[in-house]
Amino acid sequence: MRPDASPSLPPSSAHAPSASASASAFPPAAPPDSLVARLRAAGCVFAEDEARLLVATARAPAELAAMTERRVSGLPLEHVLGWAEFAGLRIAVDTGVFVPRRRTEFLVRCAVALAPAPPAAPVVLDLCCGTGAVGAAVLDALGGRGVLHAADVDPAAVRCARRNLDGLGGHVHEGDLFDALPGSLRGRIDILAANVPYVPTGDIPLLPPEARDHEPRTALDGGPDGLALLRRVAAAALPWLSPTATLLTETTPHQAPAATHLLTACGYTSRTITDDDLEATVVTATPASRS
Ligand SMILES: C[S@@+](CC[C@H](N)C(=O)[O-])C[C@H]1O[C@@H](n2cnc3c(N)ncnc32)[C@H](O)[C@@H]1O
């Protein structure tokens, strides 16, 4: 589990143990102490919570044993479970796909706050979608009021996003940034949520092993200053945006001034919003011709 989020059971947990289960029944009423100890010894900071999630997700003792092995070998908890909780939703997370971070829920909240008011049905694009968690959460928070598109260059991410978004009526596209999109979206996107990779190349060796070793480099590497992808998005987005659109991207406090500067240079009015609880920084941009 990532350091920015202690794990918690999602509302849709399927295998909650019964309080009346006998000692030999599966799942057990509480995670065995031996499991907690094993996870703790492997360096899992939230060992009790992780044990609870493993027990609640495994369907049989053999599966719990296999999941535990994968976790203690260093695989991110979300890849072991096959899902992550994000903004109250249970999001499928396939091995090799970026794990949605708790801090990104702030990007979702900002997007929802800036979406056109009802009865409009905003066109939402989750660009660089990974699992599609951001798009799913925005659509959910809008009460389904909206048309969702998502795109990613990584075929594994696209497959995973389809698992999460097909049932919501989302449209998932594969390709490099806007090249992935149907031309019919030009000029129609109201909310462009782009959680692009933003780790400076030189900082990748400093990431926790769970990210460094188990998430694809394309999901992390933002080029020399971490802003290479955002630069490309900013340069290409305007023709795709509706006149009242907002582009939102997550960044670090350190990168935010350069991010707003590059967006301003590309013809946007940009500002930075932060959330102390989630330690999240979001940069928003609207076409400057609108102001
Ligand atoms: C930081 S992850 C964010 C994933 C997801 N939006 C989230 O917040 O959980 C960045 C994603 O961008 C994708 N990506 C990287 N370069 C891309 C490109 N040129 N075009 C489209 N997607 C790209 C990666 O495959 C990865 O899924």
PDBQT file of the ligand as one rigid body, heavy atoms in Angstrom, charges set to zero:
ROOT
HETATM    1  C1  LIG A 301       0.395   9.093 -13.672  1.00  0.00    +0.000 C 
HETATM    2  S1  LIG A 301      -0.484   7.857 -14.580  1.00  0.00    +0.000 S 
HETATM    3  C2  LIG A 301      -2.160   8.432 -14.252  1.00  0.00    +0.000 C 
HETATM    4  C3  LIG A 301      -3.205   7.385 -14.470  1.00  0.00    +0.000 C 
HETATM    5  C4  LIG A 301      -4.599   7.797 -14.012  1.00  0.00    +0.000 C 
HETATM    6  N1  LIG A 301      -5.037   9.018 -14.669  1.00  0.00    +0.000 N 
HETATM    7  C5  LIG A 301      -4.645   7.988 -12.512  1.00  0.00    +0.000 C 
HETATM    8  O1  LIG A 301      -4.676   9.122 -12.045  1.00  0.00    +0.000 OA
HETATM    9  O2  LIG A 301      -4.659   6.982 -11.794  1.00  0.00    +0.000 OA
HETATM   10  C6  LIG A 301      -0.175   8.430 -16.221  1.00  0.00    +0.000 C 
HETATM   11  C7  LIG A 301      -0.791   7.631 -17.356  1.00  0.00    +0.000 C 
HETATM   12  O3  LIG A 301      -0.426   8.306 -18.585  1.00  0.00    +0.000 OA
HETATM   13  C8  LIG A 301      -0.252   7.357 -19.597  1.00  0.00    +0.000 C 
HETATM   14  N2  LIG A 301       0.541   7.983 -20.664  1.00  0.00    +0.000 N 
HETATM   15  C9  LIG A 301       1.876   8.254 -20.667  1.00  0.00    +0.000 A 
HETATM   16  N3  LIG A 301       2.225   8.839 -21.819  1.00  0.00    +0.000 NA
HETATM   17  C10 LIG A 301       1.094   8.956 -22.564  1.00  0.00    +0.000 A 
HETATM   18  C11 LIG A 301       0.803   9.468 -23.858  1.00  0.00    +0.000 A 
HETATM   19  N4  LIG A 301       1.775  10.005 -24.616  1.00  0.00    +0.000 N 
HETATM   20  N5  LIG A 301      -0.456   9.429 -24.315  1.00  0.00    +0.000 NA
HETATM   21  C12 LIG A 301      -1.447   8.894 -23.543  1.00  0.00    +0.000 A 
HETATM   22  N6  LIG A 301      -1.242   8.351 -22.321  1.00  0.00    +0.000 NA
HETATM   23  C13 LIG A 301       0.013   8.403 -21.826  1.00  0.00    +0.000 A 
HETATM   24  C14 LIG A 301       0.411   6.188 -18.897  1.00  0.00    +0.000 C 
HETATM   25  O4  LIG A 301       0.253   5.000 -19.626  1.00  0.00    +0.000 OA
HETATM   26  C15 LIG A 301      -0.329   6.184 -17.546  1.00  0.00    +0.000 C 
HETATM   27  O5  LIG A 301      -1.427   5.319 -17.567  1.00  0.00    +0.000 OA
ENDROOT
TORSDOF 0
